[in-house]
């Protein structure tokens, strides 16, 4: 981390504090001066107005008789005498008609009308009125107080008296107060600035030390310990800084250890990915490969190995099944169970067991899909070899069962052949011969066909089909036998089931055998329930449940063996063939007999 570098406009905190303190003092003193001037001006003005009204009322009481008798000389004399008081500019008497009855110092205006605005306003009011006197420069130089005179008991105004007072003395007092405030403010500003300098120095000195310490720490020097004893927040700040430095040192040591562990884990992971035999692909949701291990590169030869190349999913279009699986995984990123896929490379078909999982970020949002490719081609060949070996190992049992099954029809044929020379002329013998011998030969032929189906190497044609449709079609072919046997059939087949990859002909044969066995298990009639259920784990479960007598527990483990049967008629090959078909589809078949009776057979097929 680079240390903090001072910018060109950097101003030390000390100077900021001093400037702010001085500015606050100036603002405070200015506001105080304005407030005091305003209050003093209002007080003096109020006193002048009260004094003027008092003078006007006194003159009104003393001069009302002179106004009633039109004694203008006496009124002139009263006006001149009243102006001898301080701050009085002029005293004016107006008679009933508005003429000047007396004007202090202006005898020439007696018996004249004054047309200025102040005079007109004063003569128009019926109660005391105070007006400002504005000089030519726009300054308020005084006030004009007008008082209408009404004789006692009369409603008619008999005259008006006006007293004009000067505001000069008020302005002088205000200037004196402002000067005092200015001098006091300068003194306060001086001492306040001095005090702020000392306070700023006391506060900013330890802060400056802390600043240098943070710069040094930012440069990588964490071996620091500040001891500041100011008894305030700065001391707490220094203590917290020391604690922070100690924690940073501890965290750095921990991070260094974790980094070493991560490097070791990364090395281990890289080695593991390099040596593992399974292919591993990590693909972003945009289709770009973010990680491909060597096994996947060897398996999927179309992915570029150059360091600068950016492999994308479209490189795998030559492998249709894998490409379709990856596109589906990216379109709907969820964890998927292992699935077998075919991959053809250089004329050789490989079988892959592919599974996928989703890598999510901290907000649980998918960011990548991880695919695991396991080559099970050799395992599939081994399984086929094992199944072939098992079939060969069971030839002894087959031979014994076959000998037993063929001996009976051969005995019948032998008997008829031996009797043929002697009884050929006997009536009805040839008819019985022609009926029995072909039937036994057909029986032998069917037995041979079933054995061939069980023993031959399977040649299945797989395609994606809806399983419920296949079961319904099988049920329709046996509908007459169900009705003849008085058997009620019920189906629970949801319409939204996923399809399966199967050979329709072979799987129909397995369903046919199971339904025929259920019919034979209920000679007196009964109920057959069939259902298909999605396990949500990559498999569908097909269930056949009849209401027959069930199978004894000691016989359940042998029912899939060739030539093993609990029925009077039958070869015991039907369930063996069904088991083989289900196994070739990668499924499992199981049998259970509940206590209440009947048999339940379940077939589990991969989706």
Secondary structure in CASP SS format (residue, H / E / C, confidence):
PFRMAT SS
TARGET T0000
AUTHOR 0000-0000-0000
METHOD secondary structure of the structure
MODEL  1
X C 1.00
X C 1.00
X C 1.00
X C 1.00
X C 1.00
X C 1.00
X C 1.00
X C 1.00
X C 1.00
X C 1.00
X C 1.00
X C 1.00
X H 1.00
X H 1.00
X H 1.00
X H 1.00
X H 1.00
X H 1.00
X H 1.00
X H 1.00
X H 1.00
X H 1.00
X H 1.00
X H 1.00
X H 1.00
X H 1.00
X H 1.00
X H 1.00
X H 1.00
X H 1.00
X H 1.00
X H 1.00
X H 1.00
X H 1.00
X H 1.00
X H 1.00
X H 1.00
X H 1.00
X H 1.00
X H 1.00
X H 1.00
X H 1.00
X H 1.00
X H 1.00
X H 1.00
X H 1.00
X H 1.00
X H 1.00
X H 1.00
X H 1.00
X H 1.00
X H 1.00
X H 1.00
X H 1.00
X H 1.00
X H 1.00
X H 1.00
X H 1.00
X H 1.00
X H 1.00
X H 1.00
X H 1.00
X H 1.00
X H 1.00
X H 1.00
X H 1.00
X H 1.00
X H 1.00
X C 1.00
X C 1.00
X C 1.00
X H 1.00
X H 1.00
X H 1.00
X H 1.00
X H 1.00
X H 1.00
X H 1.00
X H 1.00
X H 1.00
X H 1.00
X H 1.00
X C 1.00
X C 1.00
X C 1.00
X C 1.00
X C 1.00
X E 1.00
X E 1.00
X E 1.00
X E 1.00
X E 1.00
X E 1.00
X E 1.00
X C 1.00
X C 1.00
X C 1.00
X C 1.00
X C 1.00
X E 1.00
X E 1.00
X E 1.00
X E 1.00
X C 1.00
X C 1.00
X C 1.00
X H 1.00
X H 1.00
X H 1.00
X C 1.00
X C 1.00
X C 1.00
X C 1.00
X C 1.00
X C 1.00
X C 1.00
X H 1.00
X H 1.00
X H 1.00
X H 1.00
X H 1.00
X H 1.00
X H 1.00
X H 1.00
X C 1.00
X C 1.00
X C 1.00
X C 1.00
X E 1.00
X E 1.00
X E 1.00
X E 1.00
X E 1.00
X E 1.00
X C 1.00
X C 1.00
X C 1.00
X C 1.00
X C 1.00
X E 1.00
X E 1.00
X E 1.00
X E 1.00
X E 1.00
X E 1.00
X E 1.00
X E 1.00
X E 1.00
X E 1.00
X E 1.00
X C 1.00
X C 1.00
X C 1.00
X C 1.00
X C 1.00
X C 1.00
X E 1.00
X E 1.00
X E 1.00
X E 1.00
X E 1.00
X E 1.00
X E 1.00
X E 1.00
X E 1.00
X E 1.00
X C 1.00
X H 1.00
X H 1.00
X H 1.00
X H 1.00
X H 1.00
X H 1.00
X H 1.00
X H 1.00
X H 1.00
X H 1.00
X H 1.00
X H 1.00
X H 1.00
X H 1.00
X H 1.00
X H 1.00
X H 1.00
X H 1.00
X H 1.00
X H 1.00
X H 1.00
X H 1.00
X H 1.00
X H 1.00
X H 1.00
X H 1.00
X H 1.00
X H 1.00
X H 1.00
X H 1.00
X H 1.00
X H 1.00
X H 1.00
X H 1.00
X H 1.00
X H 1.00
X H 1.00
X H 1.00
X H 1.00
X H 1.00
X H 1.00
X H 1.00
X H 1.00
X H 1.00
X H 1.00
X H 1.00
X H 1.00
X H 1.00
X H 1.00
X H 1.00
X H 1.00
X C 1.00
X C 1.00
X C 1.00
X C 1.00
X C 1.00
X C 1.00
X C 1.00
X C 1.00
X C 1.00
X C 1.00
X C 1.00
X C 1.00
X C 1.00
X C 1.00
X H 1.00
X H 1.00
X H 1.00
X H 1.00
X H 1.00
X H 1.00
X H 1.00
X H 1.00
X H 1.00
X H 1.00
X H 1.00
X H 1.00
X H 1.00
X H 1.00
X H 1.00
X H 1.00
X H 1.00
X H 1.00
X H 1.00
X H 1.00
X H 1.00
X H 1.00
X H 1.00
X H 1.00
X H 1.00
X H 1.00
X H 1.00
X H 1.00
X H 1.00
X H 1.00
X H 1.00
X H 1.00
X H 1.00
X H 1.00
X H 1.00
X H 1.00
X H 1.00
X H 1.00
X H 1.00
X H 1.00
X H 1.00
X H 1.00
X H 1.00
X C 1.00
X C 1.00
X C 1.00
X E 1.00
X E 1.00
X E 1.00
X E 1.00
X E 1.00
X E 1.00
X C 1.00
X C 1.00
X C 1.00
X E 1.00
X E 1.00
X E 1.00
X E 1.00
X E 1.00
X C 1.00
X H 1.00
X H 1.00
X H 1.00
X H 1.00
X H 1.00
X H 1.00
X C 1.00
X C 1.00
X C 1.00
X C 1.00
X C 1.00
X C 1.00
X C 1.00
X C 1.00
X C 1.00
X C 1.00
X C 1.00
X C 1.00
X E 1.00
X H 1.00
X H 1.00
X H 1.00
X H 1.00
X C 1.00
X C 1.00
X C 1.00
X H 1.00
X H 1.00
X H 1.00
X H 1.00
X H 1.00
X H 1.00
X H 1.00
X H 1.00
X H 1.00
X H 1.00
X H 1.00
X H 1.00
X C 1.00
X C 1.00
X C 1.00
X C 1.00
X E 1.00
X E 1.00
X E 1.00
X E 1.00
X E 1.00
X E 1.00
X E 1.00
X E 1.00
X E 1.00
X E 1.00
X C 1.00
X C 1.00
X E 1.00
X E 1.00
X E 1.00
X E 1.00
X E 1.00
X E 1.00
X E 1.00
X E 1.00
X E 1.00
X E 1.00
X E 1.00
X E 1.00
X E 1.00
X C 1.00
X C 1.00
X C 1.00
X C 1.00
X C 1.00
X E 1.00
X E 1.00
X E 1.00
X E 1.00
X E 1.00
X E 1.00
X E 1.00
X E 1.00
X E 1.00
X E 1.00
X C 1.00
X H 1.00
X H 1.00
X H 1.00
X H 1.00
X H 1.00
X H 1.00
X H 1.00
X H 1.00
X H 1.00
X H 1.00
X H 1.00
X H 1.00
X H 1.00
X H 1.00
X H 1.00
X H 1.00
X H 1.00
X C 1.00
X H 1.00
X H 1.00
X H 1.00
X H 1.00
X H 1.00
X H 1.00
X H 1.00
X H 1.00
X H 1.00
X H 1.00
X H 1.00
X H 1.00
X H 1.00
X H 1.00
X H 1.00
X H 1.00
X H 1.00
X H 1.00
X H 1.00
X H 1.00
X H 1.00
X H 1.00
X H 1.00
X H 1.00
X H 1.00
X H 1.00
X H 1.00
X H 1.00
X H 1.00
X C 1.00
X C 1.00
X C 1.00
X C 1.00
X C 1.00
X H 1.00
X H 1.00
X H 1.00
X H 1.00
X H 1.00
X H 1.00
X H 1.00
X H 1.00
X H 1.00
X H 1.00
X H 1.00
X H 1.00
X H 1.00
X H 1.00
X H 1.00
X H 1.00
X H 1.00
X H 1.00
X H 1.00
X H 1.00
X H 1.00
X H 1.00
X H 1.00
X H 1.00
X H 1.00
X H 1.00
X H 1.00
X C 1.00
X C 1.00
X C 1.00
X C 1.00
X C 1.00
X C 1.00
X C 1.00
X E 1.00
X E 1.00
X E 1.00
X C 1.00
X H 1.00
X H 1.00
X H 1.00
X H 1.00
X H 1.00
X H 1.00
X H 1.00
X H 1.00
X H 1.00
X H 1.00
X H 1.00
X C 1.00
X H 1.00
X H 1.00
X H 1.00
X H 1.00
X H 1.00
X H 1.00
X C 1.00
X C 1.00
X E 1.00
X E 1.00
X E 1.00
X E 1.00
X E 1.00
X E 1.00
X E 1.00
X C 1.00
X C 1.00
X C 1.00
X C 1.00
X C 1.00
X C 1.00
X E 1.00
X E 1.00
X E 1.00
X C 1.00
X H 1.00
X H 1.00
X H 1.00
X H 1.00
X H 1.00
X H 1.00
X H 1.00
X H 1.00
X H 1.00
X H 1.00
X H 1.00
X H 1.00
X H 1.00
X H 1.00
X H 1.00
X H 1.00
X H 1.00
X C 1.00
X C 1.00
X C 1.00
X C 1.00
X C 1.00
X E 1.00
X E 1.00
X E 1.00
X E 1.00
X E 1.00
X E 1.00
X E 1.00
X E 1.00
X E 1.00
X C 1.00
X C 1.00
X C 1.00
X C 1.00
X E 1.00
X E 1.00
X E 1.00
X E 1.00
X E 1.00
X E 1.00
X E 1.00
X E 1.00
X C 1.00
X C 1.00
X C 1.00
X C 1.00
X C 1.00
X C 1.00
X H 1.00
X H 1.00
X H 1.00
X H 1.00
X C 1.00
X C 1.00
X C 1.00
X C 1.00
X C 1.00
X C 1.00
X C 1.00
X C 1.00
X C 1.00
X C 1.00
X C 1.00
X C 1.00
X C 1.00
X C 1.00
X C 1.00
X C 1.00
X C 1.00
X H 1.00
X H 1.00
X H 1.00
X H 1.00
X H 1.00
X H 1.00
X H 1.00
X H 1.00
X H 1.00
X H 1.00
X H 1.00
X C 1.00
X C 1.00
X C 1.00
X E 1.00
X E 1.00
X E 1.00
X E 1.00
X E 1.00
X C 1.00
X C 1.00
X C 1.00
X C 1.00
X C 1.00
X C 1.00
X E 1.00
X E 1.00
X E 1.00
X E 1.00
X E 1.00
X E 1.00
X E 1.00
X E 1.00
X C 1.00
END
